[in-house]
Amino acid sequence: MRCPQCGNDVHQGAAFCSRCGARVFAPKPDAVREYALDVYRPSLWSYAGVFSLGAIIIALGASVMSNDHDQWRIGFGLIAFGGLTFLSAIIAVRKVSWNLTSDRLIERRGFVATRKREMELADIRSVEVTRRVLQRLVGLGDVTIASAASADYAIHLDNIANPDVAAETIRKARLKRLA
């Protein structure tokens, strides 16, 4: 092994050069693994209107089937359509998630075709919480995380439960990452 500064032959495993004293071997830091801190998803409350519509359609279908036995196909079709409305709302909730790890915030969108965006915690410029009137009534809110790397790059956590707690968790993870 040779010294990077003077070129002198140095013993294998030596930390410093015996001729010039330059550091030859820099110990590698222990590998730090990334670990999950939290997972955020939109609340089911944000789809309450869709669930209500599905319930109304199912009730209408049941009413048609019970009142007029000759129209059972229409009633069954309405019940099936109401069930599909419920299913579409559940899929809409499941297609978006935000994962907070010890190093990054990862946004995943999509069910069949997916999109993944990542933001390093060290790149976070600001964390903002917005709560509209109806969101405040049911304990929801939006959290916007702006990046210091680009002025127009931000990740929006829409309609999540306990947005103040989520924002504080992100702030603490960022400070821990910067320390």
C-alpha positions as CSV (number, residue, x, y, z in Angstrom):
1,M,0.0,0.0,0.0
2,R,1.3,3.5,-0.9
3,C,0.9,6.9,0.9
4,P,-1.4,9.1,-1.2
5,Q,0.7,12.2,-0.4
6,C,4.3,11.2,-0.7
7,G,4.1,7.7,-2.4
8,N,6.1,6.0,0.3
9,D,5.4,2.2,0.8
10,V,3.3,1.8,4.0
11,H,2.6,-1.3,6.0
12,Q,-0.8,-2.9,5.3
13,G,-3.4,-1.6,7.8
14,A,-1.3,1.4,8.9
15,A,-3.3,4.5,9.7
16,F,-0.5,7.1,9.0
17,C,2.5,7.3,6.7
18,S,5.8,6.7,8.5
19,R,7.6,9.3,6.3
20,C,5.2,12.3,6.0
21,G,2.5,11.5,8.7
22,A,-0.4,11.8,6.2
23,R,-3.5,9.7,7.0
24,V,-3.4,6.6,4.9
25,F,-6.3,4.6,6.2
26,A,-9.6,6.3,7.1
27,P,-11.9,4.0,9.1
28,K,-15.3,3.6,7.5
29,P,-18.2,4.7,9.6
30,D,-20.7,2.1,10.6
31,A,-23.5,1.7,8.1
32,V,-26.7,3.3,9.3
33,R,-29.8,1.7,8.1
34,E,-32.9,3.5,7.2
35,Y,-36.0,2.6,9.2
36,A,-39.7,3.4,8.9
37,L,-41.2,6.0,11.3
38,D,-44.8,6.4,10.1
39,V,-47.2,5.8,7.3
40,Y,-49.9,8.3,6.3
41,R,-53.0,7.7,4.2
42,P,-56.0,9.9,3.4
43,S,-58.8,9.5,5.9
44,L,-62.0,7.7,5.0
45,W,-63.8,10.8,6.1
46,S,-62.6,12.6,3.0
47,Y,-64.8,10.1,1.0
48,A,-67.9,10.4,3.2
49,G,-69.9,11.9,0.3
50,V,-69.0,8.9,-1.9
51,F,-70.0,6.4,0.8
52,S,-73.3,8.3,1.4
53,L,-74.0,8.2,-2.3
54,G,-73.3,4.5,-2.4
55,A,-75.6,3.9,0.5
56,I,-78.4,5.9,-1.1
57,I,-78.1,3.9,-4.4
58,I,-78.1,0.6,-2.5
59,A,-81.2,1.7,-0.5
60,L,-82.9,2.8,-3.7
61,G,-82.1,-0.6,-5.3
62,A,-83.5,-2.5,-2.3
63,S,-86.6,-0.4,-2.4
64,V,-87.2,-1.1,-6.1
65,M,-86.7,-4.8,-5.5
66,S,-89.1,-5.0,-2.5
67,N,-91.8,-2.8,-4.0
68,D,-92.0,-4.2,-7.6
69,H,-90.9,-7.8,-8.0
70,D,-91.0,-7.5,-11.8
71,Q,-88.2,-4.9,-11.6
72,W,-85.7,-7.0,-9.7
73,R,-83.1,-6.6,-12.5
74,I,-83.1,-2.8,-12.1
75,G,-83.0,-3.1,-8.3
76,F,-80.1,-5.6,-8.5
77,G,-78.3,-3.3,-10.9
78,L,-78.7,-0.4,-8.6
79,I,-77.4,-2.4,-5.6
80,A,-74.4,-3.6,-7.7
81,F,-73.7,0.1,-8.8
82,G,-73.9,1.2,-5.1
83,G,-71.4,-1.6,-4.2
84,L,-69.1,-0.4,-7.0
85,T,-69.3,3.1,-5.6
86,F,-68.2,1.8,-2.2
87,L,-65.4,-0.1,-3.9
88,S,-64.2,2.9,-5.9
89,A,-63.9,5.0,-2.7
90,I,-61.9,2.3,-0.9
91,I,-59.6,2.0,-3.9
92,A,-59.2,5.8,-4.0
93,V,-58.1,5.8,-0.4
94,R,-55.6,2.9,-0.8
95,K,-54.0,4.3,-4.0
96,V,-52.2,7.1,-2.1
97,S,-49.7,6.8,0.8
98,W,-46.9,8.7,2.3
99,N,-44.1,6.9,4.1
100,L,-41.9,8.7,6.6
101,T,-38.5,7.0,7.1
102,S,-35.4,8.1,9.1
103,D,-34.0,9.6,5.8
104,R,-36.8,10.3,3.4
105,L,-40.4,11.1,2.9
106,I,-41.8,8.9,0.1
107,E,-45.1,9.6,-1.7
108,R,-46.7,6.7,-3.7
109,R,-49.7,7.4,-5.9
110,G,-51.6,5.0,-8.2
111,F,-53.1,1.6,-8.1
112,V,-52.2,0.0,-11.4
113,A,-49.9,2.6,-12.9
114,T,-47.9,4.1,-10.0
115,R,-45.8,7.2,-9.4
116,K,-43.2,7.5,-6.6
117,R,-41.7,10.7,-5.4
118,E,-39.1,11.1,-2.7
119,M,-37.8,14.0,-0.6
120,E,-34.7,13.8,1.6
121,L,-35.4,15.0,5.1
122,A,-32.3,17.2,4.9
123,D,-33.9,19.0,1.9
124,I,-37.1,20.0,3.7
125,R,-37.5,23.8,3.8
126,S,-40.9,24.1,5.5
127,V,-43.8,22.1,6.9
128,E,-47.2,23.8,6.8
129,V,-50.6,22.6,8.1
130,T,-53.9,23.7,6.6
131,R,-57.2,22.9,8.0
132,R,-60.5,24.0,6.3
133,V,-63.7,24.3,8.3
134,L,-65.1,20.8,7.4
135,Q,-61.7,19.2,8.0
136,R,-61.6,20.8,11.5
137,L,-65.0,19.3,12.3
138,V,-63.8,15.7,11.7
139,G,-60.1,16.1,12.8
140,L,-58.5,16.2,9.3
141,G,-56.1,18.5,7.6
142,D,-53.5,19.0,4.8
143,V,-49.8,19.0,5.4
144,T,-47.5,20.6,2.8
145,I,-43.8,19.9,2.8
146,A,-41.7,22.3,0.7
147,S,-38.3,21.3,-0.6
148,A,-35.2,23.6,-0.3
149,A,-33.9,22.0,-3.4
150,S,-36.5,23.5,-5.7
151,A,-39.0,26.3,-5.2
152,D,-41.9,24.4,-6.9
153,Y,-41.2,20.9,-5.5
154,A,-43.5,20.0,-2.6
155,I,-45.3,17.0,-1.3
156,H,-48.9,17.4,-0.2
157,L,-50.4,15.1,2.4
158,D,-54.1,15.6,1.8
159,N,-57.0,14.9,4.2
160,I,-54.9,13.1,6.8
161,A,-56.0,12.5,10.4
162,N,-54.1,14.5,13.1
163,P,-52.2,16.8,10.7
164,D,-50.5,18.7,13.6
165,V,-49.1,15.5,15.0
166,A,-47.9,14.4,11.5
167,A,-46.2,17.8,10.9
168,E,-44.5,17.6,14.3
169,T,-43.3,14.1,13.6
170,I,-41.8,15.2,10.3
171,R,-40.1,18.2,11.9
172,K,-38.6,16.1,14.6
173,A,-37.4,13.5,12.1
174,R,-35.8,16.3,10.0
175,L,-34.0,17.8,13.1
176,K,-32.8,14.3,14.1
177,R,-31.5,13.7,10.5
178,L,-29.7,17.1,10.5
179,A,-28.0,16.4,13.9
